[in-house]
Amino acid sequence: MFKVFLKFKIFFIIIGIIIFLIFFHQIKLLLPLENFLKRILLPIQLKIYQTTNIIQENFNFLSFKKIAEENKRLEIEIQERVIEKSFLKELSQENETLRKELNFIKKNNYSF
């Protein structure tokens, strides 16, 4: 029971602090502290921003390069499959022609 009461107490204290901070911000009482923190944190923010931009650009470049290589490989594979398909189609037609000729010989009772 005490733990639940303590959790509610901490929750309400945090909510109260947030409400006071919002109020003090609205009446511009926190403006000097906000400006001070902005000056301190700005160089850190810039470094983090630059670093993440560099990482993102490199990742995008590598990703596009990888996609382009995969695309080229797949295009070559498609060309190989088209050639293979036409070869198999030609073999199938030749096989069908030979079967017809064989049936012609059997049908007419020719002997070799």
Backbone bond lengths (Angstrom), bond angles and torsions (degrees), N, CA, C in turn:
res aa  C-N    CA-C-N  psi(-1)  N-CA   C-N-CA  omega(-1)  CA-C   N-CA-C  phi
1 M - - - 1.455 - - 1.521 110.89 -
2 F 1.327 115.30 -38.57 1.455 120.20 -179.01 1.533 110.30 -66.94
3 K 1.357 116.87 -36.97 1.467 120.46 -179.97 1.524 111.07 -65.17
4 V 1.338 116.22 -39.58 1.459 120.21 179.04 1.522 109.73 -65.76
5 F 1.329 116.81 -44.25 1.464 121.12 178.34 1.522 110.51 -61.07
6 L 1.341 117.26 -41.41 1.466 122.10 179.70 1.531 110.78 -64.56
7 K 1.328 116.65 -40.47 1.467 120.31 178.44 1.525 110.93 -63.80
8 F 1.341 117.24 -44.25 1.461 120.55 177.76 1.520 111.09 -63.68
9 K 1.311 116.84 -39.90 1.460 121.43 -179.50 1.537 109.57 -63.12
10 I 1.335 117.11 -46.62 1.474 120.92 178.66 1.521 110.34 -63.09
11 F 1.323 116.82 -40.94 1.458 121.27 178.99 1.529 111.01 -59.91
12 F 1.329 116.88 -48.15 1.463 120.42 -179.36 1.526 112.10 -68.16
13 I 1.310 118.05 -32.98 1.470 120.60 176.30 1.525 109.97 -65.10
14 I 1.319 116.62 -44.09 1.481 120.64 178.90 1.520 110.37 -63.61
15 I 1.329 117.89 -44.41 1.473 121.22 177.52 1.523 110.00 -60.61
16 G 1.328 118.11 -42.25 1.468 121.98 178.69 1.521 111.29 -62.25
17 I 1.317 117.28 -43.62 1.470 120.86 178.86 1.523 110.26 -62.38
18 I 1.322 116.52 -43.13 1.475 119.89 179.14 1.526 110.62 -62.17
19 I 1.318 117.40 -43.26 1.471 120.33 179.32 1.531 110.59 -62.96
20 F 1.354 117.96 -43.64 1.468 120.27 177.95 1.526 111.30 -63.66
21 L 1.333 117.90 -40.00 1.474 120.23 178.66 1.524 111.01 -63.69
22 I 1.318 116.95 -41.63 1.474 120.06 177.31 1.523 110.34 -63.48
23 F 1.311 117.17 -44.12 1.459 121.40 179.03 1.524 110.83 -61.71
24 F 1.343 117.38 -48.94 1.466 120.67 179.91 1.526 111.81 -63.75
25 H 1.335 116.42 -32.72 1.466 119.47 176.94 1.538 109.85 -67.06
26 Q 1.322 116.91 -41.97 1.462 120.65 -178.30 1.531 111.86 -65.07
27 I 1.311 118.28 -34.18 1.471 119.78 -179.77 1.543 110.25 -91.98
28 K 1.325 116.17 9.19 1.467 124.56 174.98 1.527 113.33 63.27
29 L 1.312 116.91 25.59 1.451 121.14 176.83 1.534 111.32 -74.90
30 L 1.332 117.00 -27.21 1.470 121.64 -179.19 1.527 112.88 -91.96
31 L 1.333 118.33 3.11 1.465 121.55 -175.44 1.532 113.03 -56.91
32 P 1.325 121.73 -45.53 1.476 119.73 178.54 1.539 112.33 -61.61
33 L 1.324 116.89 -40.93 1.465 120.31 178.78 1.531 110.62 -66.54
34 E 1.333 117.29 -41.04 1.464 121.01 178.63 1.523 110.70 -62.87
35 N 1.341 117.59 -44.54 1.470 120.53 178.77 1.527 111.55 -63.35
36 F 1.304 117.22 -40.24 1.463 121.84 178.23 1.535 110.34 -61.79
37 L 1.316 116.19 -47.09 1.466 120.20 179.39 1.530 111.60 -65.18
38 K 1.336 117.07 -36.36 1.474 119.97 177.34 1.521 110.40 -62.31
39 R 1.354 116.91 -43.97 1.473 120.41 -179.99 1.523 111.72 -63.94
40 I 1.304 116.63 -37.68 1.469 120.18 -179.21 1.530 110.77 -72.93
41 L 1.320 116.94 -42.20 1.465 120.77 -173.32 1.524 114.31 -85.38
42 L 1.336 118.18 -15.82 1.458 120.92 -177.17 1.536 112.86 -59.23
43 P 1.332 120.56 -48.38 1.470 118.78 179.11 1.537 112.84 -61.57
44 I 1.307 116.32 -36.59 1.466 119.94 178.28 1.529 110.01 -66.46
45 Q 1.314 115.79 -42.74 1.463 120.15 178.47 1.528 110.67 -61.97
46 L 1.340 116.77 -42.78 1.460 119.96 -179.65 1.528 111.31 -62.92
47 K 1.319 117.74 -43.67 1.467 121.07 179.40 1.526 111.02 -63.24
48 I 1.304 116.17 -43.86 1.469 119.87 178.97 1.526 109.64 -63.89
49 Y 1.324 117.25 -42.71 1.461 121.43 179.49 1.523 111.07 -62.29
50 Q 1.332 116.98 -46.59 1.471 120.61 179.39 1.523 111.32 -62.67
51 T 1.321 116.42 -43.13 1.461 120.64 -179.50 1.524 111.09 -63.25
52 T 1.327 116.68 -45.17 1.465 118.72 179.79 1.519 111.57 -66.67
53 N 1.334 118.11 -33.90 1.471 120.48 176.06 1.521 111.26 -64.53
54 I 1.342 116.68 -43.65 1.465 120.43 178.91 1.525 110.44 -62.04
55 I 1.324 116.08 -44.81 1.466 120.41 179.57 1.530 110.39 -62.80
56 Q 1.318 116.27 -43.35 1.467 120.04 -179.25 1.526 111.06 -64.91
57 E 1.333 117.98 -43.00 1.460 120.76 179.14 1.525 111.12 -62.89
58 N 1.334 116.47 -43.71 1.465 119.50 178.90 1.518 110.94 -65.24
59 F 1.307 116.94 -40.80 1.457 119.99 179.86 1.525 110.08 -65.08
60 N 1.339 117.37 -43.98 1.463 120.56 178.33 1.518 110.72 -62.57
61 F 1.333 117.61 -42.51 1.455 120.76 179.84 1.520 110.41 -62.05
62 L 1.341 115.92 -47.14 1.465 119.46 179.55 1.520 110.66 -63.73
63 S 1.308 115.87 -39.34 1.454 120.39 -179.16 1.532 110.26 -64.98
64 F 1.344 117.47 -45.31 1.455 120.71 179.06 1.528 110.74 -65.44
65 K 1.331 116.83 -39.08 1.449 120.45 179.22 1.523 110.18 -63.72
66 K 1.320 115.50 -43.22 1.462 120.38 -179.95 1.534 110.33 -64.90
67 I 1.314 116.68 -41.37 1.465 120.88 179.10 1.522 110.40 -64.77
68 A 1.337 117.56 -41.55 1.461 120.87 179.36 1.524 110.81 -63.66
69 E 1.335 116.87 -42.59 1.466 120.03 178.25 1.527 111.02 -63.71
70 E 1.313 116.80 -42.60 1.468 121.11 178.78 1.522 110.48 -63.69
71 N 1.320 116.22 -41.18 1.459 121.37 178.76 1.529 110.79 -61.39
72 K 1.325 117.02 -45.35 1.469 120.94 179.36 1.531 110.49 -62.63
73 R 1.339 116.10 -43.46 1.464 120.25 179.24 1.532 110.66 -61.52
74 L 1.327 116.43 -41.90 1.462 120.10 -179.75 1.531 111.92 -68.66
75 E 1.328 117.48 -35.10 1.464 120.19 176.62 1.525 110.46 -64.01
76 I 1.318 117.00 -41.77 1.467 120.72 177.60 1.527 109.83 -63.83
77 E 1.326 116.01 -41.60 1.465 119.91 179.25 1.528 110.86 -63.81
78 I 1.321 117.25 -38.98 1.467 120.86 177.48 1.519 110.26 -62.87
79 Q 1.325 117.24 -44.16 1.465 120.49 178.36 1.525 111.02 -60.40
80 E 1.332 116.74 -41.73 1.466 120.40 177.96 1.519 110.82 -63.23
81 R 1.336 117.36 -40.30 1.462 120.91 -179.99 1.531 111.05 -67.91
82 V 1.313 117.81 -35.81 1.469 120.83 178.26 1.527 109.28 -65.50
83 I 1.321 116.85 -43.44 1.463 120.80 178.27 1.528 109.84 -62.77
84 E 1.326 115.72 -45.28 1.465 120.67 179.56 1.530 111.16 -62.00
85 K 1.338 116.42 -40.35 1.468 120.71 179.81 1.528 110.62 -64.56
86 S 1.327 116.79 -43.97 1.470 118.90 179.92 1.528 111.03 -66.04
87 F 1.329 116.63 -37.07 1.471 120.28 177.31 1.529 110.47 -63.90
88 L 1.344 116.02 -44.92 1.462 119.80 178.74 1.527 111.71 -65.56
89 K 1.315 117.58 -35.70 1.460 121.06 177.73 1.522 110.22 -65.56
90 E 1.311 116.19 -41.83 1.467 120.87 177.66 1.529 110.57 -63.35
91 L 1.342 117.26 -42.87 1.463 120.80 177.71 1.528 111.32 -63.58
92 S 1.321 115.90 -38.53 1.454 120.37 179.00 1.530 110.85 -64.40
93 Q 1.326 116.38 -42.88 1.468 120.20 178.29 1.530 110.49 -65.19
94 E 1.304 117.01 -41.50 1.462 120.61 177.90 1.531 110.38 -63.24
95 N 1.317 116.59 -41.91 1.457 121.38 178.54 1.534 110.24 -62.11
96 E 1.321 116.05 -43.57 1.465 120.46 179.18 1.528 110.80 -62.62
97 T 1.320 117.01 -42.06 1.469 121.39 178.26 1.526 110.37 -61.97
98 L 1.309 116.94 -44.76 1.466 120.61 179.14 1.526 111.56 -64.17
99 R 1.315 117.41 -37.77 1.470 120.55 177.82 1.539 110.13 -64.03
100 K 1.330 115.02 -41.75 1.479 118.71 178.32 1.523 110.68 -62.45
101 E 1.313 117.20 -42.69 1.461 120.83 178.88 1.528 110.78 -64.47
102 L 1.308 116.48 -39.69 1.461 120.46 177.89 1.521 110.38 -64.78
103 N 1.315 117.75 -41.54 1.465 121.23 177.00 1.521 111.14 -65.05
104 F 1.317 117.23 -35.12 1.463 121.27 177.99 1.518 109.72 -62.73
105 I 1.324 116.05 -43.65 1.463 119.86 179.71 1.525 110.18 -65.59
106 K 1.310 118.33 -43.66 1.453 120.90 -179.96 1.534 111.57 -67.04
107 K 1.307 115.92 -39.44 1.451 121.05 -177.63 1.527 111.12 -63.98
108 N 1.305 116.73 -39.65 1.456 121.46 -176.21 1.522 112.56 -94.41
109 N 1.280 118.72 3.95 1.463 124.33 177.79 1.516 113.04 55.00
110 Y 1.307 115.18 43.52 1.459 118.45 173.79 1.514 108.51 -82.17
111 S 1.302 114.78 147.58 1.455 118.55 176.43 1.504 108.94 -121.41
112 F 1.277 115.89 152.75 1.461 120.55 -179.74 1.489 109.94 -99.26
